[in-house]
């Protein structure tokens, strides 16, 4: 048994705070309440939700430890009629309520081996800088090839058939990595919001991206997820998110949380996924002397993994991607 279309719709409303079949029925007006009740039973059987209260008036709560590790079928993410979602404050509060040990058990890798305190050699750092700069930029539509990127970053040779915008984007990634390597103390304990802001500022330099907490409404392509719009809420939630990341000591867990939560919040006008990727790399580079470029990951695979988290709060796909990248 797995999550199907009808149960996924019901789950989305449960994640938005609707806790009973009648409350969900008011949102899914075209769906018979018996169908909603069957979907709730299915979700209980999957272990994704828990039934509470009396048989005559049950309420339902999300079982987040099971949900974060659940597979979300890509067909569910391709369904253009799925309900809209917003930032799940309950999920952020749940993360903040967990002990460090539980956070690391849920989000840490059980297969990868890490050597804490390891440092990257100059050659390894150059290799990562070229690969990460190229792939992270290509995910944003940049057409620089791997060879173009290598020549730009190691020889200073700009590709003649690329725009200044594309060239600047590549150079910004290099500068972000230089900032990380030059300031390891900013990433080895508590992560301050000003540090994430600085990473974002470097990533967006001369690209027309406004620095600081965004004041505009943003939408995410191909997603029904609608991020927060209030600058005050964004700033407060950013502190809550960084508190979670900072409390964890397992490098994989810290990186995975950064990779998921920074783009989920969408605290900046643009460049949120790039900032999340750079922060995740910073947390790994400064503790285990290793980073990831996503070279082995297809753009579609990554996009679906983000949708799984944005709309269903499942980290399963992003965890697999990160584990695969670090196992190279």
PyMOL commands that set and color helices and strands:
alter all, ss='L'
color gray80, all
select helices_A, chain A and resi 5-15+21-27+33-46+64-67+74-78+89-97+100-107+122-138+146-155+164-182+184-186+193-203+231-247+251-265+272-288+299-312+316-326
alter helices_A, ss='H'
color red, helices_A
select strands_A, chain A and resi 49-52+59-62+85-86+225-226
alter strands_A, ss='S'
color yellow, strands_A
deselect
rebuild
show_as cartoon
